[in-house]
Amino acid sequence: MATQTTLIPATELAARNRARFPNESAEYRQARNALLAEEIELRRHLERVAEMRRRLPPGGEVAKTYRFESEYGAVTLADLFGERDTLIVYSYMFGPQREKPCPMCTSLMAAWEGKLPDIEQRVSLAMVARSPIERLLAAKMARGWTQLKVYSDSDGDFTRDYVSAGDVPGYTVFTRKDGTIRHFWSAEISNEMADPGQDPRDAPDPDPLWTLLDTTPEGRGGDWYPKLEYRNG
């Protein structure tokens, strides 16, 4: 996208669409092609936003030595990078005051569990919460997860500095170059930025659950959220 100076209008690209389905009306096809043009524009906008993100100036240097508890003992933020130069930290809502982890956070993490081998070809990914590591590992085992790496921010130092003092989720990206760790980007869309009648969320939404539901006539709904457990039938 960055090297292309002239783009064909989305409506012109949509007019090239050859897709047709049994018994569809002319009204449906006209509306669908109009929607297709908007979908092409959305794809282009996502590319522009991603390019702007990549071109951000260097973020603040991480001056503190943040410490976490892992399944195998104490580690630092630098350790979480492993062999990669980019680290994604997802801070999920499972503080010591919670009996169980947040269902919404759990839904998102479940989507990443099976993709971790792919993700780690490019970057490192760490799941951080404020409960003791024993609770995090027990919850991980209960979900049947074997690949996601969970870490306890038991003193809350990292969470306070890069997420919030409250019980909210966070998505933070760090980079490492020549031994220096810097903050690159964090999700900053807050509840106060939601449009009227909209459930607060990031853009693009990192949970494919919502992306799938957005393609259906029912949509996301206004009163349904993922659960930790479902009863059969």
N, C-alpha and C positions, 0 to 999 in steps of 0.2 A: 504493500500500500504506500509506503514512504517514497518509493522510487517511481511510482506511476503518477504522471501529471494530469492525464485526461482520462476520465472514467465515462463509460457509456451510461447514459441515463438509465436508472433502474426500471423505469416504465418500458423502455425499449428492450431491455433484457427480458423483462417479464413477458413481453409480447412474443418472444421466441419460444415460450413454453409450449411443448407438444403434449403435455400430460392431459389426458381425458379419461373419465371414468364412466362406467355404465350408467345410463339413464340420468346423467346430470343435465340440468337445464342451462339455457344460455345465461340466465340471471346468475346462477351459481358460478359459471365459468368467468363471467365478467367480474364478480365480486372476488373470486379466488385470485385472479390475476392482479387485481388491485392490491390485495393482501400480499401477494408474492413480491410486488414492487417494494412494499414496506419492509418485508423480510430481508430483501437484498440491501435496503438502506440500513436496517438494523445491523446486519453483518458488517457493513462498511463502518458504521459508527463504533462497533465493538473493536474493530481493527484500529480506528483512530485513537480510541481511549487507551488501548494496549500500547500503542506507539508513544503516546504522551507519557504513560507510566514508565516506559523503558528509558525515556529521555529526562527523567527527573534529575535534578542536581544531586550530588552526594548527600546522603542523609547524615544525621548526627552520629558521631563516633560513640560506640558503646564503651564507656569508661569504667563501669563497674564489672566485677567478676561475679556474675549471677550463678548461683549454685542450685542444683536440683538433685533429687533422689531418683535413681533409676532402679530397674529390677536387679541390677548387678552392683549397686552402690552409688556413691556420690559422683556427680559429673558437673561440668560447667557448661555455659552456653557455647563456648568454643568447641567443646567435645561433641555437641549435637550436630555440628556440621559434617562430622565424619570426613570423607574424602572430597566432599563437594564444596564449592565456593558460595553457594546460595542455600539458605535455610528458611523453611516455612515453619512457623510455630503457630499451632492452633490452640488457643486457650479455651478450654471448655468448662461449662458450668457444673462443677462437682467439688464445691468447697466443703469443709468439714461440717457446715451447718446443714447440708443436704443429706437426706437418707439415701437417695439414689441420684445418679447423674441425670442431667437435663435430657428429656426425650428428643428435643430438637437437635441438640448437639450430638446426641447418640445417632440420630438418623444420618446426619452429615458424615460422621466418622465411619459409620457402616458402609457408606458409599465409597469411602477412600480405602477401606481395608483391603478389598480385592485389587485395587489399582496401585498399591504401594510399590510392587516391583517395577511397574512402568514409571511411576513418579520418580523413584530413586535412580533411574537412569540419568536424570537431569539435575535433580535437587534433593536435599534432605528434608524430611518431614517429621516433626515432633509434636506430640499431643501433651499439653501441659495443663494441670489442674492443681488446686490448692489442698485437696485432701491428702492424707498420708499415702505413701506409695502402696501400702498393703490394700487399701480400699480401691485404689485405681486398678491394681492387678486383679483383684477379685471381680470387679465389674467387667474388666476386659475378658476374663475367663468365662463369666456368665454369658457374655455375648458370643462366645466362640471365636473371638478374634485371636489370631496368631501372628499377625504381621505388623500392626500398628505399634509404635513405640510410645509408651506413656511415661511421663515424668512428673514428679511431685514438686511443686513450688511451695514447700511447706511454710517458709517464712513470708511468702507473699511478696517478696521484694520485686521480682520480675513483673508479676501481675500488676502491682501498683504503678510501676513506672511505664509499662507499655500497653496496659489494657485499662484497668480501672480499679479503684478501691472497692467497688461494688461487685455484685454477682452478675457479671455480663460476659458474653463470649468475646473473643478477640482473634484476629487473623493478622499476623505480623511477618514480614519478610526481612531477613538480614542478609548482608553480603560480607564476604571476607576477601581482602586483597592485601598481599604483602604482610599478612599477619594482623591487619587492622580490621576489626568488625564494625560495620556501620548499619544503622537502621536504613532500610530501603523504602519500604511502603507498609502502611497499615490500612485496614478497612476503617473508614471514618464516618460512614453513613450511620447516623444515630436515629433514635426514635423520633427526635424532634424534627427530622428531615423527611418524615413520611408524608406523602400526599394524602388529602382527605379520603378516609375510608380504606386506606391501604395498610396492610400489615407491614411493619418496618422490615426492610431487608436490604442486603447489599445488591450491587449491580455490577457485573452479572451475578446471579445467585449461585453460590458454590455447591448447593445441594441439587443433584439431578432430579430428585423427587419432584421439586417444584417446576423444573423445566418440562418434565413429562406431563404434569398436570396442566400446564399452560397450553398444551396442544389439544386439550379435551374441551367439550362443550360445558362441562361442569366447572372447569378451572380449578383454582386452589380452594375455593370455598372460603367462607369467612369465620367458620366456627369449628374447623377440623385441624388437628395437629397430630404429628406422629406420637405413638405411645411406645413405652418400653416393652409391653407385652400385649398380645392380642389373644382373645379366646377363639378357638376353632368353632366355626359354625355361627 
